[in-house]
Each structure stands twice: as C-alpha cells, then as structure tokens.
Amino acid sequence: MQFPAKMIHSLFLVNSSGDIFLEKHWKSVVSRSVCDYFFEAQERASEPENVPPVIPTPHHYLISVLRHRIYFVAVIQSEVPPLFVIEFLHRVVDTFQDYFGVCTEAAIKDNVVVVYELLEEMLDNGFPLATESNILKELIKPPTILRTVVNTITGSTNVGEQLPTGQLSVVPWRRTGVKYTNNEAYFDVVEEIDAIIDKSGSTITAEIQGVIDACVKLTGMPDLTLSFMNPRLLDDVSFHPCVRFKRWEAERILSFIPPDGNFRLLSYHVSCQNLVAIPVYVKHNITFREGSSQGRFELTLGPKQTMGKGLEAVLISSQLPRGVLNTNLNPSQGTYNFDPVTKLLSWDVGKINPQKLPSLKGSMSLQAGASKPDENPTINIQFKIQQSALSGLKVNRLDMYGEKYKPFKGIKYMTKAGKFQVRT
Amino acid sequence: MSTNNLSYNDQGGSDSAVEVGQETTPTSSNAGAGFGLFSTNFKKNDDLKEMLESNKDSLKLDAMKRIIALIAKGKNASELFPAVVKNVASKNIELKKLVYVYLVRYAEEQQDLALLSISTFQRALKDPNQLIRASALRVLSSIRVPIIVPIMMLAIKEAASDMSPYVRKTSAHAIQKLYSLDPDQKEHLIEVIDKLLKDKSTLVAGSVVMAFEEVCPDRIDLIHKNYRKLCNLLVDVEEWGQVVIITMLTRYARTQFTSPWKEDGLFDENSETAFYESDEKKTKNGDEKKSYMMDPDHRLLLRNTKPLLQSRNTAVVVSVAQLYWHLAPKHEVGVITKSLVRLLRSHREVQYVVLQNIATMSIQRKGMFEPYMKSFYVRSTDATHIKSLKLEILTSLANEANISTILREFQTYVKSQDKQFAAGTIQAIGRCATNISEVTDTCLQGLVLLLSNRDETVVAESVVVIKKLLQTQPTQHSDIIKHMAKLFDNIAVPMARASILWLMGEYCERVPQIAPDVLRKMAKSFTSEEDIVKLQTVNLAAKLYLTNSKQTKLLTQYILNLGKYDQNYDIRDRTRFIRQLIVPNEKSGALGKYARRILLAPKPAPVLESTYKDRDRYQLGTLSHTINTKASGYLELSDWPAVAPDQSVRNVEVIEPVRRSIFTSTARSRSSPRPYTKGGHDQFRHFNTAESDEEKSSSQSSEESDKSSSQSEKSSSESDSEQKKTTKKPPQKKTVKPTAKDRYYNELFNTYSCVPVSLSLFSLCILTPCPLSCAALLLQVSGPAFVPEKSHDLLHRMTGKGLSAQYQFPRQPCLYQPTMVSVQISLTNTTDHPLEQIHIGDRDPTGLDMHCFNAIECLLPEASVTVSLGVDFNDSTQAANFQLCTKEDQFSVSIQPAVGELFLPATMTEQDFRKEQGKLLGMNESSATITMAAENTTRQPISRQVATVANLGVVPSGQDNIHRFAGKTASSGALVLVTVELRELSAALITINTEKSVMGPMLLRDLKRALARA
C-alpha cells in the first residue's frame, strides 16, 4: 500500500538532447518512463526555455528547472508548494557549481560519486536537510585537482572525517575553528539595470536591482556591521539568513556573523520614484523595403549620464526577423557575427570611446520574393561600468567586533546591464 | 576520482547509447573486443564482487564508486547486494556512506539480506555521538522493509526523547518514513508527533510540523498549545521548515480566528487605489474604528511572519504572501506586493509560479499591483508561458486611467515575432475592450487594422476577437463586417473563416448585398473546406434562406444537398436538421413556424474573462493552484468560522521559574500510586536530561549572540520562558507512555518469533536491555576502588517516633536492575515496643523507579536491620522522596545522592580512554585549574581523594603527572572520564568529559573541593 508521500520523490537529470544521464531516488524507485511526459512537453516547446516548469502526469507531478542546458526534473507525488521544489533545485545547481566550478553534464558525470553524496545529504526522505554550503563542505570536501591526486596516491577520501558540527550550532552557516593568516573581507556592490527603451529613445520602464556579494575570510567568530551613507535608497531588500533583521528595521544597519567564504549578503531593489539615469543610448535605423530583397541596418552607440566612468564589455545581440537570409555589415570597432540558422546577430563592441562612437552599418539580404517583415527586431545590450553604482548607493563603514585582529576590508562597486532592451 | 580510471564515462560503455527503459540491459563499448555482451558484463560484475571482498579499503571504495555510478545511470546493480552489505560496518567513512546509499536504494528489493545490516545501525543508535546516532536513525528508517517496523518505531520513540535536538529532528523525519511504510502505526506516531511538537528547539520545529502535515493534518488540536511557541520560533527556524510551518499555520488560523474582512467589504475595488496609499494611517487607527477585534494570536502570527518577506528563499516569501492574502485584513495585504515583485527578478521557473499567484490576486485586487504595472511589461527574451502570464496580469490591471498606456504597450506585442504571443495579445485587447467601454471602439478599429496583417495567426485571432466584440456591441458595425467579407478570400485559418461566416449570418440583414455573395463563393468551395467552416456555411445558408429566400433559395438547397452526402456525420446531421427546420413540407409541422425564432434569436454576448478567475478556490502558492486541479494530498483551506472557537486553548500554563522545585516540590502525590513500569523511568530520564541539555545550549547561544542580536535575544528569552512553562508536563505523560512502550517490547518478541531463522542471530542483540549493551561494547564495570564509610541520616529517631534510619552507598552494582544505584539502609528501633510492617509507601516523583525491600514484619526494640534498596536516580542528583511506613505511621524521607554516587567504575586502557575522550569534546567537556593541596600531589592521595568523591575506576597511566579515572553513569551508561593533570607549582587541571552536561560541572565542583582542600 503506497501512501502519497510529500516532497521530492526522485530527481532526473536530462540533457539537451533528451537523455537521462543521472537519476536519484529518495524513496521507492520511480521508473524513468515517467519522464516521457516531460519529453512530450519538451517536443512541444519551440525553445528549451518554453518547457512549462510544472507538468502534471496521471500519478506524479514533474517540476523542472533548466540551468546550464540541463533539466533538473523532480518527481512529486502530492501537494507541495511548487516554489519549494523549484528553489531547492536551484540550490542543488548552485551547490554543484560551487563544488565543480561549472555545472555541465561532463562535470556531473566526472564527479558522479560526489554528486550522489551531496544529494544524499541535501535531502532526507525528500525533505531538505543540509543546504547550507558551509555545512556541506564540512561533510564532503569539494574535489580539487590536488586532492584528487592525493586521494589516488594515499587512498584517502573526500568525505570529511570530522562530523559536521555546524549543523548543531546556532550559526549553522558558519564553520567553527576558521583560521586565516591574512584576514580579509571584500564586498562587491553590483547593480543591474533593467530597462525597456522604445523606438524613439524614451524610457518605458527602468529599474535598478542590486546585490552585495561578499567574500569573507576572517578568523574565528567575527561579528560585522556594515552601514550605508544613503540607506533610504533601498526600497526592498532580502537578506542572507545571517543578517539580523531587527537591527536593520531599527537602525538600517546590516549586522551579521558572516559565513566563511563567498556568499550573497543582500539583494535590493532601488525605489522606483528615483528616475533612473540610462547610461547608454542607441541610434538605430533598421528598414526593410517592400519588394526589395535588401534591408538597411544602421546602429550607433553612445554613452549618456555615466558620471565620467567608461562603458566596458559592451555586447549587442538581436534576433533578426526570419526573412533575413544574411547580413553584410561593417563594424567600426569590435567583431560581429550573424548566425543564418538562428538569425541571431551579435556584436562584441568592447569599450566605448566617447570621442569615436562605435557603429555597425550595412545591408541585410532578404529572402527573394518574401514580403517585408512587419516587425523590427529588439536590440539587447550588455555592458559594465566599473567603480560606480548607478543608484549612488555608498557603503559608509564596516566594523568588526568579537575578534582582536585588524582585518583588511575592501569594497568594490560595479554596474551592469540586466535585461536591457531597445525596441526598434 | 577521474584520475583512477574509474570515472563515470569509462564504464558501462557509451552512455549516450543507453536508452530509456533499457537500464537492465547490459551495454558495452567493448563488445567488439571478442566478448559477447553478456560475458563482458558478467566479468565486470565478478571483478566488482572480488574487489568488494578484498581486504583493502581502497579497492572496496573503488568498487563502490563504480557501483554508485551504475545506480546513477539507472542500471541494475542489485545482484551485488550480498557483497556490498558486508561492508556496512566498515571503518572507512566514505565507504560506509556509499554502502548506505546502496542499501537505501536496494533494501526494498532484497529484504532478507537487508536485515543483516540492521544490527549495525541499532548499535550506532546508542553511540555517544549525536551525529552518529542521527545518521544511524536516518539510514535505518530509510530502509523500506516492513519487517523492521517495530524496530523503527522503537528507535523513533527513543530518538524523540534524545537529548540532542539534531537526533530529535531526525526522528521527526523518520516518522514520515515509517508512516508511508506502515500507515497502521498512525496512532503511535501521533503520540510521538505530539511529544515533538512540544519541543522548543528550532531545529526540530520544521521537521515535526512536516511530519504532522503528512501523518495527521486534521489533528489541529495538537497545535493549540504550541501555536504561540511556533509563531515565536519561526524567524529562527531553517528556511525549509519555515515554509512548512507557515502553510500549516495558515490552515490553523482559518479554523480558529474570525474573519478580519467583514468591515472591509465596504471598500470596493475602485476605491482601493486611494486606500492603498493611505495604508499606514489606517493600520494604526483601524482597529479602534471597527467593532471587530482581532485575536491577539492572529495578530501575533501576522507580526511574526512579516519579516520573512525579506527572506532570500523565494518559497518562504511566497508562503508569507499567501498567508497575508488568506489571513490579513484587506488593507494590510499591500505589504506583500513589493516582495512579490522583487521575486520577478529571480529564475524563470520562480517567475512562472509567482506570476501565477499575482494573476489570481490581481483579478480580485487590482490596486495591489497597479503601481508596479511596468514590472509586468514583456521582454522579447521572456519564455512563452511567462509572456502569457504577464499579458494576463496586464489585462487584469487595466482600468480607465491606464488603458491607453497598456494598449500602446500591446501594440508592440502584436508586432512580436512570436506569433503565439501576438495572438494572445489580441485576445487580451479583446478583454480590455469588453471590460472598459470607453475604449471598445478604439480597440475594434485597431483590431480591424490587424486584419490586413501579413501573418495568418494574427488575422485569424483578430477575426475571432472581433466577432466576440461585435456581439457585445450590437450597434451599427456593418462597415467592419463588409471589410471582413472583403478579406474573406485571403483568410485560410478555419476558425477565422468560420467566425466570419457566422458574423455574416448573424447580421445578414445589415449587409443584404454581401451575404448572398459570400454564400455563393462558399457553395463553390464547400467540398474543400474544413468541417468547422462547413458547419457555419450550412448555418449561414439557413439564416439567409429565412431572411432573403428570394436570392438564396437555390444556393441553400445546393449546399444542403452537398452537406447531406458529406463524409462527416456531424455535418450530415446538421444538414438534415436544418432542412427539416427551414424547408416547409408536410412533416415539419409545428417546429417550422419557429425556425426564425430559433435561428435568429438574439444571442447573449460571450463573456471574455480571465482563466484565473476562479483559481482562488485553491490556496495560493500550492501545487493545486499552479495546475488548477486538485492535487492529491491537497488540504482545503476552511472558511472563517462565524464564531471564534475558545481562545484559551492556546494558553500555556505559567509555572514558577525555579526548575528544581518541580522535582523536590512539596507537591507529594496524594493521589493513588501510579504503576511503575519499566518504561516509566526511561521516559522520565530522557526528559530530564533533555531539559538540562537544552538549558546549556541556550546559554551557549546567548553567549555567542550577546554582542548584538536584539532579535535572537528576544526569541531566546521567549523560548526560555516557554521552557519554564512547559516543564510541568512530564508528570502527566508518564502514565501513557509506559504501556505503549511495553507493548513494543512485546511486539518485538512476537515479530521475531515468526521471522526466518537468520534473524534470530541479531534479534538477541536487539533484545538486550539498551543502556548496558552499548556500554558493554567498550568497557567492563569493575568493583569500586573505595567504599566510603560515611552514612547519612534518613530518619532521625525523634521525628521517626523512635524509628531511626541511616543510609549509605555501598557502591555495588545494583542487583535488581543495572540502571539503579544501590542504597543500604539500616533501620533501628529505639522504642520499647516492636515496630511492625516497615515498608515503603508513596514516592515522589511518582514515576520514581525504585526497588523496594520486602516489608519487615517486625523489628524488635533495640534491634537493627540492614536492607538494600535500588533507586534509579535517572542520572540526576534530584532527591528520591518516599514514605517510610510502619503499621501506624508514615514518615516522609528523602535520599539525596552526591553526584559521585551515580557512577559505576569502569576499567579501560589508556588508549581507549583517549579515544573516547576525543569523542566527547566541545560542550561535553568541562575543566578547571586549581591549586592542589600540598599533600595531594602524588598518585595515591589523588586516587584516594577522587575515589572518595566519586565512584570511578582508575585508568593506568603512562605519565606520572596525568591521572585518569573512568566510569559510567548508572542509569544511562554514559561515559564519565576524569583527567587530573598536574602542572608546575602545584597547579592542576581537572578535565571531565561526559555527555551528561549537567553532571560534568557538578562532579567538577566536588572534585575541586576535595583536591584543593588541605
């Protein structure tokens, strides 16, 4: 007699060609034929991203996430908040990435034993048990080239010898007995600007989202506080569990005992009332003429309101209409590439020199006889601005309590384009 | 791993060749090398078996890694079960873990063999290290073999009262596993759940609520007493547990509190925008204005969940959002908006679920999301399902004020390259046009323009939407109809053609010139049309026949004839029906008169509404809501009760803060004596130690967080008071548990008498009394090193009306039960008459396990007698209170043991001592530096002093300056290790290692006093 058990029953890893290359069951084994329903949905979807994340089947529910071109398909038997599963699957991917550097099919296959050990620790009977990276690393050491060699020679293992005391501690995210000779704490304030710019160049919507990523290598049990010059900018925030919420509510100060190593301290959203300065503008002229097999393509980029900082790593991509056969374009700088199969145009611009604005000009050849495409392509832009946070957020000071040494502290600012689109 | 030639890619052949369902078929890339498929495979497995049976750990480990790789690929590796299971007790941790993985995967298929491993786990269940106990329980409970259900049950019960919160957490997980294995255990499991729900550890809370949801979600009564505690702990529970607790509390609140929405009904959707802005003010004075008073517990829940909107875990945020949606007063729901919008930045799958929930919310409460409208603008890079959800939300948010912005945005979407999405946009425009009458005409014109679009899907969708719109707008729209008639030849999509034909028929009187012409064209192409178009052609013909029979009579008859011989029976049926209806003949009779009224009746306009319209019947954030059908195991959210149930059920009794007083309190049980069964003391003991453990850990935690953390300070002080409140509970529980436990022992016997012979081997091991069996593995109990002569007064002759009694500890293992401490009592009769019937009466605490002496029939004057007692002190120094009775009188007496008397000496080697000491570090260690008295600096006096204080055995030591003593506690058999290390200048370091975290410091205090004393 089988009772519908809650939470995650099994996990299948499916690659882009539709092969199951790993399976793990936390309860009774579910036949992999259950994935047929998933494959059906996969076939129906035009793009890999279009596979619906939740697929009901007669006896199970399949909840999947797609990361790094691998589908992580969880099999559920009964009611459970879908986000619970989705969030967990993303944690699994994050953990793999953390352990193996990349999360590819090859990496997973090469480290299949570690993968299995990790999955075993992360879920007990389908319910998340240890998902905190610091605890997992105490249990199972990440494979490194050096350790692999040592293990082969000495026959030692990558399973931690010590028991994971972190699980029992009141600060489960931090290992005990951390020791460093150089005590350092680095904080990266990274902001992303999401925007939609319309044909005429006016902003339809723009918003700034930011994160503070930290890399903390401090001995012992340091207690840090971080304060901002202008905390009012932060409209909505979400914290790493280590941050003391009450302190933030009362004083707008981030007070926390940091995890060891890399972690995301804070994500924030900058309030919409502040008008967002768009750091880049695009002049474009993309036209198709009726009856002609040629189209004109002109694109010029320029910096705008960048507070003296340069635009770097600029990358343009655009999905051209299906009717476009090929392009004959001439970039003033950087390299461009057009894939005639996917119709994807990408132009790696690099750095923008305000004196000499980069442009991409030329013609497109269209399918002979086909009518003129009635839509114009959308242009996606990526860029980076170093040493500046677009919203103007500034860290005031970072203090450490609880330990006697003087740590080295560093703060870096950066702005990136998030989903930045220009409609033409 | 990849370097030792065992990488996943190297074996099993080309894995890309492995196909679904083929997992048991051996595949091999070596097949070409002269071997058949099967021989290669056998050879491989043989070699694995050999490797597993070798005595090198590294070979075994390699073999296991290959086996795990096989399992991961879904290949069958069950034939290796016997070889693998032998390694379950391996010393190598990684090997052991991999064997566990294998075991859990295949135990179900190889039940008999799996049983061989059980005894290993049972032994580990008694390990002094909590993490080993926990992992043993985890694996044991994951082995899905029905025959071990009783063992699992017993293990769960024991673990549920373990002193380590981590082990208790594991036991909560095991509850669900056992329940799915054997649902008949439900009642017993509920008992355990009830017990664990009372737990104050944040580690346990999430897991036990999960078990509750799975096993007995309807037992809402179990929550009452724990409700406030759960609310207060919530912030500190780990994130996954938070989700489960919040979901459960949402259901709970809907059954226990009255609706906060009644007064809010006055505010309708339109006024909501303004309302939303003045949110802050209303919240403050809202309660005063209304007659409705929110239950403070209801408020507590809302207040304590709100900070979790800031969680990084999206599942937590959405669960709080749904809690507010379902429980908060309408004007407070606004707080969740920002957080939900923030989640739209997350992964695609998260967006999908969040957008679905927003879609449902936005239908009922536009105001909530309207300020964030732009966050729902579609980007060309969004996935299709995300696009359509955003469209859905934008349509719901549309109102008179923002419709022009939205329509402008829609215009861009219509031009999208994704034609599916463009079609969806057209439908959305249709919905906006029907909902907002001001823009209907604009929309209609826009849609007409789209009719000349080059893309067929767009045109077809426009036609369908226009058709619906025209129906809702029965004004003059003949221009549009004419326009569509013109386009008719170019439209190929059947649905669109059918729609135009229907429009022609319905409004044929408005376009009297065109309709017959369209029918003429259709008559020509009838045979090549799709079924749906044919049906509408027949319809059109019939309608024209009725209104304009002069021009269309022949055409109609021609079409009806074509339809009569059509391949599709629907069309044949329809044709036959229409012919009978409209063409007058003798048979048609009465119905023919009504033909016009039947066919040309005014038809109600179709309602264009959201597919999310009634999704709110499901609790938001659930799987059922996502898939819009009831998923199995979905728990309905009940309606608010009209009258709130009794609020006092959630009250927790307040108890005086002194913990100790509970046990020594004057509340001697006057009630009838309760049964003292074997289980009783067990329960009691665990409770006792668990409490003290908790206290220690909480003091530790406050140490760590005292620098700041107003948050955790608050919660810890709260939980402290909770702790005090609940301490009174143990006495009530004792009456129930023993019987259940006894039943389990009995069931164990029954089970094992009927299982195969192979079992009897380890069944022995199971049935040995637990505390001894584990200790016995490590050490033997030895005789006492020293027996103090000192005796203590039990009953003075003045108070005892002539009966005097003294007690002393002979330091001998108790004969009656190994967990008891022996006590010798000498009774003397100082009166001048014989005392009769001397025996022991009521004892306190009532569950005190005591082996009484046989009643002394008669004690003559001046005579004395020595009797021995066995008392289980449960490893605590709580006094054992009882009544010493004679025939006439009762005297309350109490035995107060010194901590040192609660041990039994143990002999062990120095090596073992060090090993055990290594396992008992951290919070299990207490130490102090003292200045030794001058005479105590050599081995003999130290041993003597220590032995006087505590009943410990001397461990031979290689070093002169280090003296070691070992013992175990009488009741639970926990190790107690004492090290006295002499330093220079007569300083000495005393270290005590024991998992009994209360006894350690007490013993340390006594030793300090004894050794420092002159």
Interface residues (C-beta under 8 A of the other chain):
Chain A: M1 Q2 F3 P4 A5 K6 M7 S17 D19 I20 F21 L22 E23 K24 H25 K27 S28 V29 R32 S33 C35 D36 A45 S46 E47 E49 N50 P52 P53 V54 P56 Y61 I63 S64 V65 L66 R67 I76 Q77 S78 E79 V80 P81 P82 L83 F84 I86 E87 F88 L89 H90 K109 D110 N111 V112 V113 V114 V115 Y116 E117 E120 D124 N125 F127 P128 L129 T131 P143 T148 V149 N151 T152 G155 T157 N158 V159 G160 E161 L163 P164 T165 Q167 L168 V170 V171 P172 D194 I196 D198 I204 T205 E207 Q209 M221 D223 T225 D235 D236 V237 S238 F239 H240 P241 R244 F245 K246 R247 E249 A250 S255 R264 S267 H269 C272 Q319 P321 R322 S371 D374 E375 N376 P377 T378 N380 Y401 G402 G418 K419 Q421 R423
Chain B: M1 S2 T3 N4 S7 Y8 N9 D15 S16 V18 V20 G21 E23 D57 S58 L61 K65 I68 A69 I71 A72 K73 G74 N92 I93 E94 L95 K97 L98 Y100 V101 R105 E108 N129 Q130 L131 I132 R138 S141 S142 R144 S164 P165 Y166 T170 H173 Q176 K177 Y179 S180 P183 L203 S207 M210 E213 E214 V235 E238 E239 W240 V243 T247 P307 Q310 S311 R312 N313 T314 A315 V317 V318 S319 K338 S339 V341 R342 R345 H347 R348 E349 V350 Y352 V353 V354 P371 Y372 K374 S375 Y377 R379 S380 T381 A383 T384 H385 E409 T412 K415 S416 Q417 N453 R454 D455 G621 T622 L623 S624 T626 I627 T629 A631 S632 G633 Y634 L635 S697 Q700 S701 E704 S705 K707 S708 S709 S710 Q711 S712 K714 G922
